[in-house]
Amino acid sequence: MKGIVDFDAQLIDRVVVMIIPKPKFYEWEEKVFPGTPTTADRKEFTSYLIEEETYHGDAKQALKKHWKYIFENELFGVCTDDAMWPKRLTWKMFTEFFEVKFSTMVFDLLDDAVYKESF
């Protein structure tokens, strides 16, 4: 069994941003698909990697370039028809829809290369 001394973990130069929907997000989801169970019972959430140097404890500053993409991606995960999305996406609405958690220490515990797939 490998111990911490024998392990060759590599620190990745990214910050993990975990997006956790709040009740407001599920309220929107219920409006889009009334009577259908929402995703509120899910146990895992989407994480995004952002630039390491952008996070200094200020979520708004760290997500300045990315929050709108993240918002749209999370909405798209529920409804692909953007006409059903809120009309004007703002930072305030983003923070009402999502809790954001950051992790600045990201270790790759595997030896193989990271595979990236474009969407």
N, C-alpha and C positions, 0 to 999 in steps of 0.2 A: 504494500500500500504506500502510495506516495504521500509524503508529508509536505508542509508548506515550504520547507527548504528545498525539496527536490522538484517542486512544481515550477514550470516555466510559464506562468501567467503573463499576459501582455496587457498593459494599460492602453486603452483606445483613446485617441484624442478627440472625443466627442462627449457631449452631455446628453443624457437620456431625459426626454420629456414624456411623462406619462399623463395621458388625458383621461380623466375620470368624469363621466357625465353626472350632472347634478339633476335634481328634480325638474328644473325648468326644461332641460333637454327632453326628459321623458314626457313632460306635458306637451311639448311640441310634437313629439312622436305620436302621442295619442290623438292629437288634432289631425295629423296627416292620415293615420290609419285608425279611425275610431272603432272601438270594440275589439281590436286585435291586441293580443298581449304585447307589451313593450319589451325592450331589451333590458329592462331594469334589473332582471335577475341574473344577468351575466356576471361571471366571476373574473374575466380577464379583460384588459383594456388595451388600447393602442398606444404604442410608444414610438417616439420619433427621436432621431439623433440630430442634434444641432451642433454648431460650432462651439468648441470648448471655451474660446475666449469671450463669448458673448454673455456668459452667465456670471454675474457677480451679486447674486441674491435678489435681483430685480427681474421679475417675470416679464413685465411689459417690455423692458429693454432687451431681454434675451430673446423674446419671441417677435420682436419688431418686424423681421423679414418673413416670419413663418406662420403667424397666428391665423391669417386669413386662409391660407392653404389648409392648415390643420382643421379649421372650422368647416370649410367646405368638404373636406375628406370625411369628417365625422358625420356630417349631414348626408353626404352621398352614400355612406354605409347603411343608412336607414331608407333613403328615398333618392332614386337616381333622377327624378324630375325636379330640376332646380326651381321650377315655377312654384313648387310646394314649400320651398325653403322660406325662412324669414326674408322679407324684402331688402332690408339694409343690414348687412353684417357689420357690427362694430366691436371694438375691443370690450366695451362695457357688456354687450350681449355675450361675447365669448366667455367672459368671467362669470356671467350668470348661468351659462349653460355647462361650464366645465370647471372642475377642480384641476389644477396643474401641479404635478410633483416633479421635482428635478433630482437627478442623480449625477454627480460630477465624477464619480469614480466608476468607470466602466472597464471591467476586465474581460478579456477573451481567454477562456479556459481551454480552448481547443487549439490543436496544432494546424488544422487545415485552414486554407484561405477563406475569407468571407466572400460569399457569393452575393452579388447584387443583381436584382432583376428590375428592369425599367417597366413602368406602367404607362 
